Amino acid sequence: MKKFILLIIAIIGIMAWQSCQYDWVESEPVDPNDTVPVVTSFSADIMPIFNTGCNISGCHAPGGFSPDLTLANAYDDLFAENLIDTLVPANSILYKKVAPGGSMNSFSKKNDYKTILSWIDQGALNN
């Protein structure tokens, strides 16, 4: 009987020891050049994203696919087509399209989606 109790205690001890182990996950190294501006500006931070991957190819330019993301029309078109949700920024269609897994992600740089989300979080101002 003593051996049985010792065996049970040993099993419980091993199970308790195993359950206290953690899997350590290495974090991705932070590139200091991949920062999101503290204050995100539509003209200084968002338009360069559109100019690099969206409207320069003609896709989202006048006569192309909607929305028109040229400087003259981008801000108004984003709101006219309900692509911005300032109440729940992560639900914004623009953000979802550019974020990883989004249909426009391959046309943007690595952290453009973070800049877009930051701009929407800050009220999506026309600044």
N, C-alpha and C positions, 0 to 999 in steps of 0.2 A: 504494500500500500504506500509506504514511504517513497519507493522508487517511482510509482505512478504520480504522486503529488509533485515530486521533484521534476519529473518529465513535463508535467503540465506547467509548472512555474517556469521551466526553461523555455518551453514553446511560447508562453506568453511574453517572457522577457525578450526573446528573439523577435517576435512580432512587434513589440513596442519599439525596440531599437531600430528595426527596419522602417517603421512608419515615421520616424523622426529624421530621416534622411531627405535632403533636398537636391533637386536638380538645379545646378547653377547655369544660368543662361548668360553668355557673354553678350554685352550690349554692342551695338554697331558703333564703330568709331565716329566721332562727330567731326565733320569737316567744317572748320571755321568760315569757309567761303560759302557755305550753304545755309546762311542765316536768313530769317524772315525779318524784314524791317520792323522796328518798333511801331512806327506809324506807317501804315501802308497807304500809298497814294494811288489813285486810279491812273493819273497821267504818268507818274514816275515808275510805278511798279506793275500795274496791270496791263496798260497799253503795250509796253515792251513784250510782254508774253504774247499778246494778240498779234503784234507786228512780226514776231519771230516765227510763230507756228500756225497762225490761224488765217490772217488776211493777206499775207504776202504771196501766198500761192494762188490767191484768187478764190479760194474756197468760201471764206466768210467776208467777201468784199462785195461791193455793189454788183448786182447781177448774179451773184453766187448763191451759196446756201445761206439760209437764215440761221442765226442772226448776222447782220452786217457788223463786223467787228473792226471797222475802220474808225479812226479817231473822230470823224464827224458824226458817226451814228452809233458806236458801240454802247455807250452808257444808256441811251434811250432804248435801244433794241433789247438790251438785257432785261430791263424792267418791263417793256411792252410784251415780251414773250414769257414773262414770269419765270425767268431763269435764276432769280435771286430771291432767297428767303432770309430776310434779316432777323426774323424771330427765331428760326432754327437754322443757322448758317450751314450746318452739315447736310441739311436737306436740300440745299440749293442745287438745281440741275447743273449749273455751270461748274460748281465744285465737283459734283459726282462724275461729270464727263471727263474732267482733267485728272481726277484722283487715280491712283493705281487701280487697274481693272476697268476704268472708264474708257469709253470709245475714243476719246481724244487724247488719252494719256501718252500715246506714242508720238504725238506731235508737239509735246511740251518737254521742257527740261525737268530734271529730277525732282526739284522741290517747288515747281510752279504751283502745284495744287495747294501747298501750304500757304503760299503768298496770297492766293485767291481766297482761301478760307480766312486768313487774317484780315484781308480787306472787308470781307462780308461781316466778320465778327465786329469790326470797327464801325459798322453802319453802312457799308457800301456807298461811301460818299463820292461825289463827283469832284474830287480834289486833285 
